[in-house]
Amino acid sequence: MLNLPSSIQEYGMQIRQGERRIMDVVESYFTEIEKRNDDLNIVIQCFKDSAYKKAASLEKELGQGRDRGSMHGVPIGVKDIFAMTGYLPSAGSGAAISCGDQEATVIKKLEASGAIILGVLNLDEFAAGGTGVNAWFGRCKNPLDERRITGGSSSGSAAAISAKFSLATIGSDAGGSIRIPAAFCGVCGLKPTYGRVSRFGAVPRTWSMDCIGPLASNIEDLGIVLEAISGHDAQDRSSKVDSEFLWTRHEFGKMPRVGFLPESAEYGQDLGQYGQVLESLRNAGCPLVPKPIDKLDTYTAYHQRIVKSEAATFHRAVLEGTNSCASPEVKGTLRPGMQIPAMDYLQAQTDCDDLLKEFLDQVLNDVDVLVLPVSYEEAPIYDADAVMNAATLNKEFAKASIFTRFVNFLGLPAVSFPTGVGTAGMPTAVQLIARPFDELSMLNSALQMEQLFPCVN
């Protein structure tokens, strides 16, 4: 393994003190990609020429005293859903995708911040899956154990951090698609509040719940990247005014007050590691408050009505066309959305605000954050012989995302981070959930908790 920077903050200090050259670091990441990507299948396409050109330009800027800030010269990879100048995304599919010809706002913000986009990353087709298995680009493998799935749909975004292919990545999360792969690959992933980050120029999974967010090896890097990509965008109707995020570390005098899920065994999964995390938090001085989520099934059902309806609408041409190149599996996953009655869809949308208010009043009323499992406690082994039809895919992803989908329905921020190693030798993780637009307190709480658990990657 090459001597690569361990964090954005460390890297920034090194390039400003002359200990590293931006060009050398970019070249080192490309060397690592060339060495391992044929086996791991994480990167779909590298942008070497533009990356080297920008590295040279940013190096020159530093020499002239022009510093763009924390993201200056940071090598980053992006999920292949964003329109860029001279590049239209595949969205993980061989089917034609319409996302306009204007560069995505997130890409513009990254470029302006001084980030260097190394390439685009693998994902589940149309971001409609949770395994990292792709019929067009091949299975994205978990760098910690190639037999295991990465999770999805931001499979490449999590795997790239785990494999040391970049300092940070960008993914999207409509029901767990950042948090689950982050958990399975032993990295950190942030789903921001809905409306915090512009979705303009990104191929959607669902207009009402898609969130663009960062993945990185540590919590502080998530805050740095979120600051770079957040803010109001008039081109995105879901973008909120005053949504700019400023990252600052807070020194708390006490540990956060934490809500937790009692009777977790009733969810049909082995959550022994979750119990151990709660014990560690209790021993560290975190006040723990039991918080049942009584309407979890309702939130999840409403989430699925909206996601399936909107995905079928966006991909209508693919579903109705006779010569569509989309895989049969993904078409089977999307097609049920065409059968959802308009009244059911509208009921889910209409009830959302009242359900959010009730959740805030009952669950997040007297705690700083809610801590929950993310998914399965360790990444499952990929079964190449399993019959992966639409029904099987839906069933498996529903079980894997029982603790994540409701967060998107309610529009809340959440962050996933590693908490150790499980019985199979793979990373375990939890997620913190906070009130809307309270990412700063949530990330600082995660920073405090991050210190309690061993580094797993």
Stockholm file with secondary structure:
# STOCKHOLM 1.0

chainA/1-457         MLNLPSSIQEYGMQIRQGERRIMDVVESYFTEIEKRNDDLNIVIQCFKDSAYKKAASLEKELGQGRDRGSMHGVPIGVKDIFAMTGYLPSAGSGAAISCGDQEATVIKKLEASGAIILGVLNLDEFAAGGTGVNAWFGRCKNPLDERRITGGSSSGSAAAISAKFSLATIGSDAGGSIRIPAAFCGVCGLKPTYGRVSRFGAVPRTWSMDCIGPLASNIEDLGIVLEAISGHDAQDRSSKVDSEFLWTRHEFGKMPRVGFLPESAEYGQDLGQYGQVLESLRNAGCPLVPKPIDKLDTYTAYHQRIVKSEAATFHRAVLEGTNSCASPEVKGTLRPGMQIPAMDYLQAQTDCDDLLKEFLDQVLNDVDVLVLPVSYEEAPIYDADAVMNAATLNKEFAKASIFTRFVNFLGLPAVSFPTGVGTAGMPTAVQLIARPFDELSMLNSALQMEQLFPCVN
#=GR chainA/1-457 SS CCCCCSSHHHHHHHHHTTSSCHHHHHHHHHHHHHHHHHHHCCEEEECHHHHHHHHHHHHHHHHTTCCCCTTTTCEEEEETTBCBTTBCCCTTCSSCCCCCSSCCHHHHHHHHHTCEEEEEECCSGGGCCSSCCCTTTCCCCCTTCTTBCCCSSSHHHHHHHHTTSCSEEEEEESSSTTHHHHHHHTCEEEECCTTSBCCTTBCCSCTTTCEEEEEESSHHHHHHHHHHHBSCCTTCTTCCTTCCCCCCCCCCSSCCCEEECSSGGGGSSCCHHHHHHHHHHHHTTCCEEECCCTTHHHHHHHHHHHHHHHHHHHTHHHHHCTTCCSCHHHHHHHGGGGGSCHHHHHHHHHHHHHHHHHHHHHTSSSCSEEEEECSSSSCCBCCTTSCCCHHHHHHHHHHHTTTTHHHHHHTCCEEEEEEEECTTSCEEEEEEECSTTCHHHHHHHHHHHHTTSCCCC
#=GC SS_cons         CCCCCSSHHHHHHHHHTTSSCHHHHHHHHHHHHHHHHHHHCCEEEECHHHHHHHHHHHHHHHHTTCCCCTTTTCEEEEETTBCBTTBCCCTTCSSCCCCCSSCCHHHHHHHHHTCEEEEEECCSGGGCCSSCCCTTTCCCCCTTCTTBCCCSSSHHHHHHHHTTSCSEEEEEESSSTTHHHHHHHTCEEEECCTTSBCCTTBCCSCTTTCEEEEEESSHHHHHHHHHHHBSCCTTCTTCCTTCCCCCCCCCCSSCCCEEECSSGGGGSSCCHHHHHHHHHHHHTTCCEEECCCTTHHHHHHHHHHHHHHHHHHHTHHHHHCTTCCSCHHHHHHHGGGGGSCHHHHHHHHHHHHHHHHHHHHHTSSSCSEEEEECSSSSCCBCCTTSCCCHHHHHHHHHHHTTTTHHHHHHTCCEEEEEEEECTTSCEEEEEEECSTTCHHHHHHHHHHHHTTSCCCC
//
